[in-house]
Amino acid sequence: MKPIKRNTKQFAGLGLRGALMGAADAIPGVSGGTIAFMTGIYEELIYSLKQCGPEALSVLFKKGVLAAWQHINGAFLACVFAGILVSVISVSHLVVFLLDTYPSLLWSFFFGLILAAVWSVVRHIDKWRPSIIVAFLLGAITAFYITTITPTHVEATSIMVFVSGMIAICAMILPGISGSFILLLMGMYLPILTAVKSFQIATLALFAGGCVVGLLSFSRVLHWMFEKHKTMTLALLGGFMLGSLNKVWPWKLVVESIVNRHGKVIPLVENNVLPTTYEAASGLPAQLLPAITLMLVGAAMVYLLEKLGTTPD
């Protein structure tokens, strides 16, 4: 695909899309790739990331900085990643507060958003052949299984920070699989979020290095999938989203937890339960009506995001 020519207003729209992706990536269970897909920039994002390889270096040395910048669709990437960066830095504080104070309501919003996003993806599939159905089911089963894995608790060494960046960034650009949740599984979510909040430059640089390596390799795989097997890829991604709903079910009971070095209780294993069971077991209100309202708000957000993706900024 060829890079799209844009005006200033349209580049600002890309920054907004990036900000929405960053906000989603800060939540364990929600993928920024889902937002990118719904807002209509996913394929261009994958293409642009794929361009940031050895070929870009060759263009840089032979034709100069401007040619290399155009080769990687630099203006597009700069706007999107600037939005992501600003959002992650600013939203991380709010995310911690909401997860601690209103977890059921926050999960309700994202449950509705992701459920509607499944429809947003699969509606692009014209014909459901057996192979397409298998891809959809495989994606759903894989994502569901990932959400059932018990998170580990490891020390945030330099190697772990770098490797977690490589793995998590792949999930962050894959709709339905949350990079934040992958970090949670690896025991690296809180260390990375803390590094973002307190601007630990060395940790963030290692993590960013891992992200760069992961992006440059995985984006090529995704670009090839969209080029050669687009319909099957859409089915697989739709399945990923459906399976990930297990993680964002609003009513959970903690069955296993740990206490970190700051004395804070960190849930490791949670069971999804019905609202009535949640009330009986926890003694807390299920807030069913507000939860359902926020699910509908999340679903409406998908509609608005799709409008953002189909209208000229």
Summary of the structure (lengths in Angstrom):
residues: 313
radius of gyration: 19.6
end to end distance: 19.8
largest distance: 68.8
contacts: 1042
relative contact order: 0.16
helix: 72%
strand: 5%
